[in-house]
């Protein structure tokens, strides 16, 4: 036999039903909001992709224009136009090892004393800091090509650089203030 509900139980059941309705309305609103956000996200992604493509295209054009006139970038090497730093900077020479195994073998054959000077790590792997000290002829004999130093194009947002500097300075100033107050 079913037990008869008390007035208290009926009140609790009514409140639970009311609570269920409120939760369902909230869930419905959240689902509608998520659908709207997804729609906006899809529209924004399309626009952002187009903007990224535009930025890449204009950056490429700017880079080519700078690279095509190195004589314009002797002094000063970089300039700031419209808060964009542009110009050239020196890129140091680079040691290029096409085949590490062959280079290791050639070091063993042609530079046996290198084993004592630590041109090779225990791993075994060439130790670039020691290899940089060798002359060009020796480098070539062990399969290492040296690319000459060159200029590379510089394109950077000067405001971002300034903002990073300001954040560092402000952070230092704030930490100094905190240290003095403590």
CORPE-V781086 format. One line per field, one symbol per residue. burial: 1 if it has 24 or more other ideal C-beta (glycine too) atoms within 12 Angstrom, else 0. A space follows every 50 residues. Layout:
# CORPE-V781086
burial=???
This chain:
# CORPE-V781086
burial=00000000000000000000000000000000000000000000000000 00000000000100010000001000010000011111000000101001 00110110001001000011000001100010010001100111000000 00111100000000000000000000000000
